[in-house]
Amino acid sequence: MLCYDGKVSICCFTLAGLIAVLPEILLRLELDIPRAYFNKIWLTHLFQYGLLNFPLLLAFRGFTYQVAVRAAFLGYAFGIGILVSLIASPSWQMFGVYMTILATFHYSEFLSIAWINPSAVSIDSFILNHSLAYGMAACFSWIEFVLERQYFPIMKQPSPLSYFGLLLCICGEILRKLAMFTAKHNFNHIVQREKMNNHELVTYGVYRLCRHPSYVGWFYWSIGTQLILQNPICLLAYTVVSWRFFHDRILIEEVTLLNFFKQDYVEYQKVVGTGLPFIPGYTVYT
């Protein structure tokens, strides 16, 4: 059952997305609106986004307000991404696709936790502040895209490579969410150090395919984002850094799982791989 804060987030995300596309809708409808409203579209969006946050401040308090603000931000980014992907110049269109993919990923992380494990939901469930390295990696990818578009605009034209990246992101996102909804209350963004009474070993569904489907999905999703942007430097960097991150993360998590489930997890390891290339995980058998 979706908790109250999850319901609030859906309303805020959806409303913000609709408001983001409102100027373009009004232009298409050719209503009798002063053209000055659209002369500097970035000012229009700045005004709209600021105005959107005012009723949120009045309507919500505390944790719910923090949820509403972040959901609205991601919803607005999603709407802007849709607009850019549809009406911007070809060299910017894939950046719009990237924006929608990024906003969807972060919002769906929170929504999924709010649905399957409400007791674990927090502001960190949006994973917007995942880590300093994560934020820096995103910024570097934006910088690379802008610089390469400036000097080599042909590189940023939509191509089969960028659409393959989109497909990779979609598949990675689906796999990760399937893993979360299969694990249900057993899933948490933070590696658990203590076994809860209702903590069980999940070996069915997508967990029959690989031991860490949520990590597999996230790994290929991250690579897909750079294929969408056609960023050759960040593509290589994301692949290496993501591989190292999940290599270390899986080692830590599997030590915990072996402590929790003992021989049951050992037997599971023998028949199902981690799902990530050249990452065997932590094994105690030969």
C-alpha positions in Angstrom: 0.0 0.0 0.0 1.3 3.4 -1.0 1.9 5.6 2.0 0.7 9.2 2.4 4.0 10.8 1.5 4.0 8.6 -1.7 0.6 9.9 -2.7 1.7 13.5 -2.0 4.8 12.9 -4.2 2.7 11.6 -7.1 0.5 14.7 -7.0 3.5 17.1 -6.9 5.4 15.3 -9.6 2.5 15.2 -11.9 1.4 18.8 -11.3 4.9 20.1 -11.8 5.3 18.2 -15.0 2.1 19.7 -16.3 3.0 23.2 -15.3 6.4 22.8 -17.0 4.8 22.1 -20.4 2.1 24.8 -19.9 3.8 27.6 -21.9 4.2 25.4 -24.9 0.6 24.2 -24.7 -0.7 27.8 -24.5 1.4 28.7 -27.5 0.0 25.8 -29.5 -3.5 26.7 -28.6 -2.8 30.3 -29.7 -4.8 31.8 -26.9 -5.0 35.5 -26.4 -2.0 35.8 -24.1 0.6 38.6 -24.2 3.5 37.4 -26.3 5.9 39.0 -23.8 5.1 36.1 -21.5 7.0 33.9 -23.9 9.8 36.2 -25.0 12.3 34.9 -22.6 11.2 31.4 -21.9 13.8 30.7 -19.2 12.3 33.6 -17.2 8.9 32.1 -17.7 10.0 28.8 -16.3 11.9 30.4 -13.4 8.7 32.3 -12.5 6.5 29.2 -12.8 8.8 27.0 -10.8 9.0 29.7 -8.0 5.3 30.1 -8.0 4.8 26.4 -7.8 6.9 26.1 -4.6 4.8 28.8 -2.8 1.6 26.6 -2.3 3.8 23.7 -1.3 5.2 25.8 1.5 1.7 26.7 2.7 0.3 23.2 2.3 2.9 21.0 3.8 5.3 20.9 6.8 8.3 18.9 7.9 9.1 15.7 6.1 6.1 15.8 3.8 7.2 19.3 2.6 10.7 18.0 1.9 9.1 15.2 -0.2 6.8 17.6 -2.0 9.6 19.9 -3.0 11.8 17.2 -4.4 9.0 15.5 -6.2 8.0 18.8 -7.7 11.6 19.5 -8.8 11.8 16.2 -10.5 8.4 16.6 -12.1 9.4 20.0 -13.5 12.7 18.5 -14.8 10.7 15.7 -16.4 8.4 18.2 -18.1 11.3 20.3 -19.4 13.0 17.2 -20.7 9.9 16.3 -22.7 9.8 19.8 -24.2 13.5 19.8 -25.1 13.3 16.4 -26.7 10.3 17.4 -28.8 10.9 21.0 -29.9 14.6 21.9 -29.3 17.2 21.8 -32.1 18.4 18.3 -33.0 21.7 18.7 -31.1 19.8 19.3 -27.9 17.0 16.8 -28.3 18.9 13.9 -26.7 19.7 16.0 -23.7 16.0 16.4 -23.2 15.6 12.6 -23.4 18.4 12.3 -20.8 16.6 14.7 -18.5 13.4 12.7 -18.6 15.3 9.5 -17.9 17.2 11.0 -15.0 14.1 12.6 -13.4 12.1 9.4 -13.8 14.9 7.3 -12.2 15.2 9.4 -9.1 11.5 9.9 -8.6 10.7 6.2 -9.2 13.3 5.3 -6.6 11.4 7.2 -3.9 8.0 6.1 -5.1 9.0 2.4 -5.1 10.3 2.5 -1.6 7.1 4.4 -0.5 5.1 1.6 -2.0 7.0 -1.6 -1.0 8.7 -0.6 2.3 7.1 2.6 3.7 8.9 2.1 7.1 12.2 2.7 5.3 11.2 5.7 3.3 13.3 8.9 3.8 14.5 11.9 1.8 17.5 9.8 0.8 15.1 7.5 -1.0 15.3 9.9 -3.9 19.0 9.2 -4.0 19.6 12.8 -5.2 22.4 13.1 -2.7 23.7 9.6 -3.3 27.3 10.8 -2.9 29.7 13.6 -3.8 31.2 11.4 -6.5 27.8 10.7 -8.0 27.0 14.4 -8.2 30.4 15.2 -9.7 30.0 12.5 -12.3 26.6 14.0 -13.4 28.1 17.5 -13.6 31.1 16.3 -15.7 28.7 14.5 -18.1 26.8 17.8 -18.6 30.0 19.7 -19.1 31.2 17.2 -21.7 27.9 17.3 -23.5 27.9 21.1 -23.7 31.5 21.4 -24.8 31.3 18.7 -27.5 28.0 20.2 -28.7 29.7 23.6 -29.0 32.7 22.4 -31.0 31.4 19.2 -32.6 27.6 19.6 -32.9 27.4 16.7 -35.3 28.3 14.4 -32.4 25.1 15.2 -30.5 22.6 14.6 -33.3 20.2 11.8 -32.5 21.6 8.5 -33.8 21.1 4.7 -33.4 23.7 4.8 -30.6 21.7 7.3 -28.5 18.5 5.3 -29.0 20.4 2.2 -28.0 21.4 4.0 -24.9 17.7 4.9 -24.3 16.7 1.3 -24.7 19.5 0.3 -22.2 18.2 2.8 -19.7 14.6 1.6 -20.0 15.7 -2.1 -19.6 17.9 -1.3 -16.7 15.2 0.7 -15.0 12.6 -2.1 -15.5 15.0 -4.7 -14.1 15.8 -2.6 -11.1 12.2 -1.9 -10.3 11.3 -5.5 -10.8 14.0 -6.4 -8.2 12.6 -3.9 -5.8 9.0 -5.0 -6.1 10.1 -8.7 -5.9 12.2 -8.1 -2.7 9.5 -5.8 -1.2 10.2 -5.2 2.5 13.6 -6.9 2.1 14.8 -4.1 -0.2 16.6 -1.1 1.3 18.9 1.6 -0.2 21.2 1.1 2.7 23.1 -2.2 3.3 21.5 -3.6 6.5 23.9 -4.6 9.3 21.3 -6.4 11.4 18.8 -9.0 10.3 15.2 -8.0 10.9 12.5 -10.6 12.0 10.8 -10.4 8.6 14.1 -10.4 6.6 14.1 -13.3 4.2 16.3 -14.6 1.4 14.7 -13.8 -2.0 15.6 -16.3 -4.7 12.5 -16.2 -7.0 11.5 -13.8 -9.8 14.3 -11.8 -11.3 16.5 -13.1 -8.5 16.6 -16.4 -10.3 18.4 -14.6 -13.1 21.1 -12.9 -11.0 21.8 -12.3 -7.3 21.8 -8.6 -7.6 19.3 -7.5 -10.2 18.9 -4.0 -8.8 22.6 -3.4 -9.1 22.7 -4.9 -12.6 19.8 -2.6 -13.7 21.5 0.5 -12.2 24.9 -0.4 -13.8 23.5 -0.6 -17.3 21.2 2.3 -16.7 24.2 4.5 -15.9 26.1 3.4 -19.0 22.9 4.0 -21.0 22.7 7.7 -19.9 26.1 8.4 -21.5 25.2 6.6 -24.7 22.1 8.8 -24.9 24.3 11.9 -24.5 27.0 10.3 -26.8 29.7 11.3 -24.3 32.7 9.1 -25.2 34.9 10.3 -22.2 32.1 9.9 -19.6 31.0 6.6 -21.1 34.4 5.1 -20.4 34.6 6.8 -17.0 31.1 5.8 -16.0 31.7 2.2 -17.0 34.9 1.9 -14.9 33.7 3.8 -11.9 30.3 2.1 -11.8 32.0 -1.3 -12.1 34.3 -0.5 -9.2 31.5 0.8 -7.1 29.3 -2.2 -7.6 32.3 -4.6 -7.2 32.9 -3.2 -3.7 29.2 -2.8 -2.8 28.5 -6.4 -3.7 31.4 -7.7 -1.6 30.1 -5.8 1.4 26.5 -6.9 0.9 27.4 -10.5 0.4 29.4 -10.7 3.6 26.2 -9.5 5.3 24.0 -11.9 3.5 26.2 -14.8 4.3 26.0 -13.8 8.0 22.3 -13.6 7.8 21.5 -16.7 5.8 24.5 -18.9 6.2 24.4 -22.1 4.1 21.2 -21.1 2.3 23.1 -18.2 0.7 26.1 -20.3 -0.1 23.8 -22.7 -2.1 22.2 -19.8 -3.8 25.6 -18.5 -4.8 26.5 -21.8 -6.4 23.7 -21.7 -8.9 23.1 -18.0 -9.6 25.8 -15.4 -10.5 25.9 -11.7 -9.5 24.8 -10.6 -13.0 27.7 -8.2 -13.5 30.7 -8.9 -15.6 33.8 -10.1 -13.8 32.2 -9.6 -10.4 31.9 -13.0 -8.6 31.0 -11.5 -5.3 32.2 -12.8 -1.9 32.2 -16.6 -2.0 33.3 -19.1 0.7 33.2 -22.2 -1.5 35.7 -23.5 -4.1 
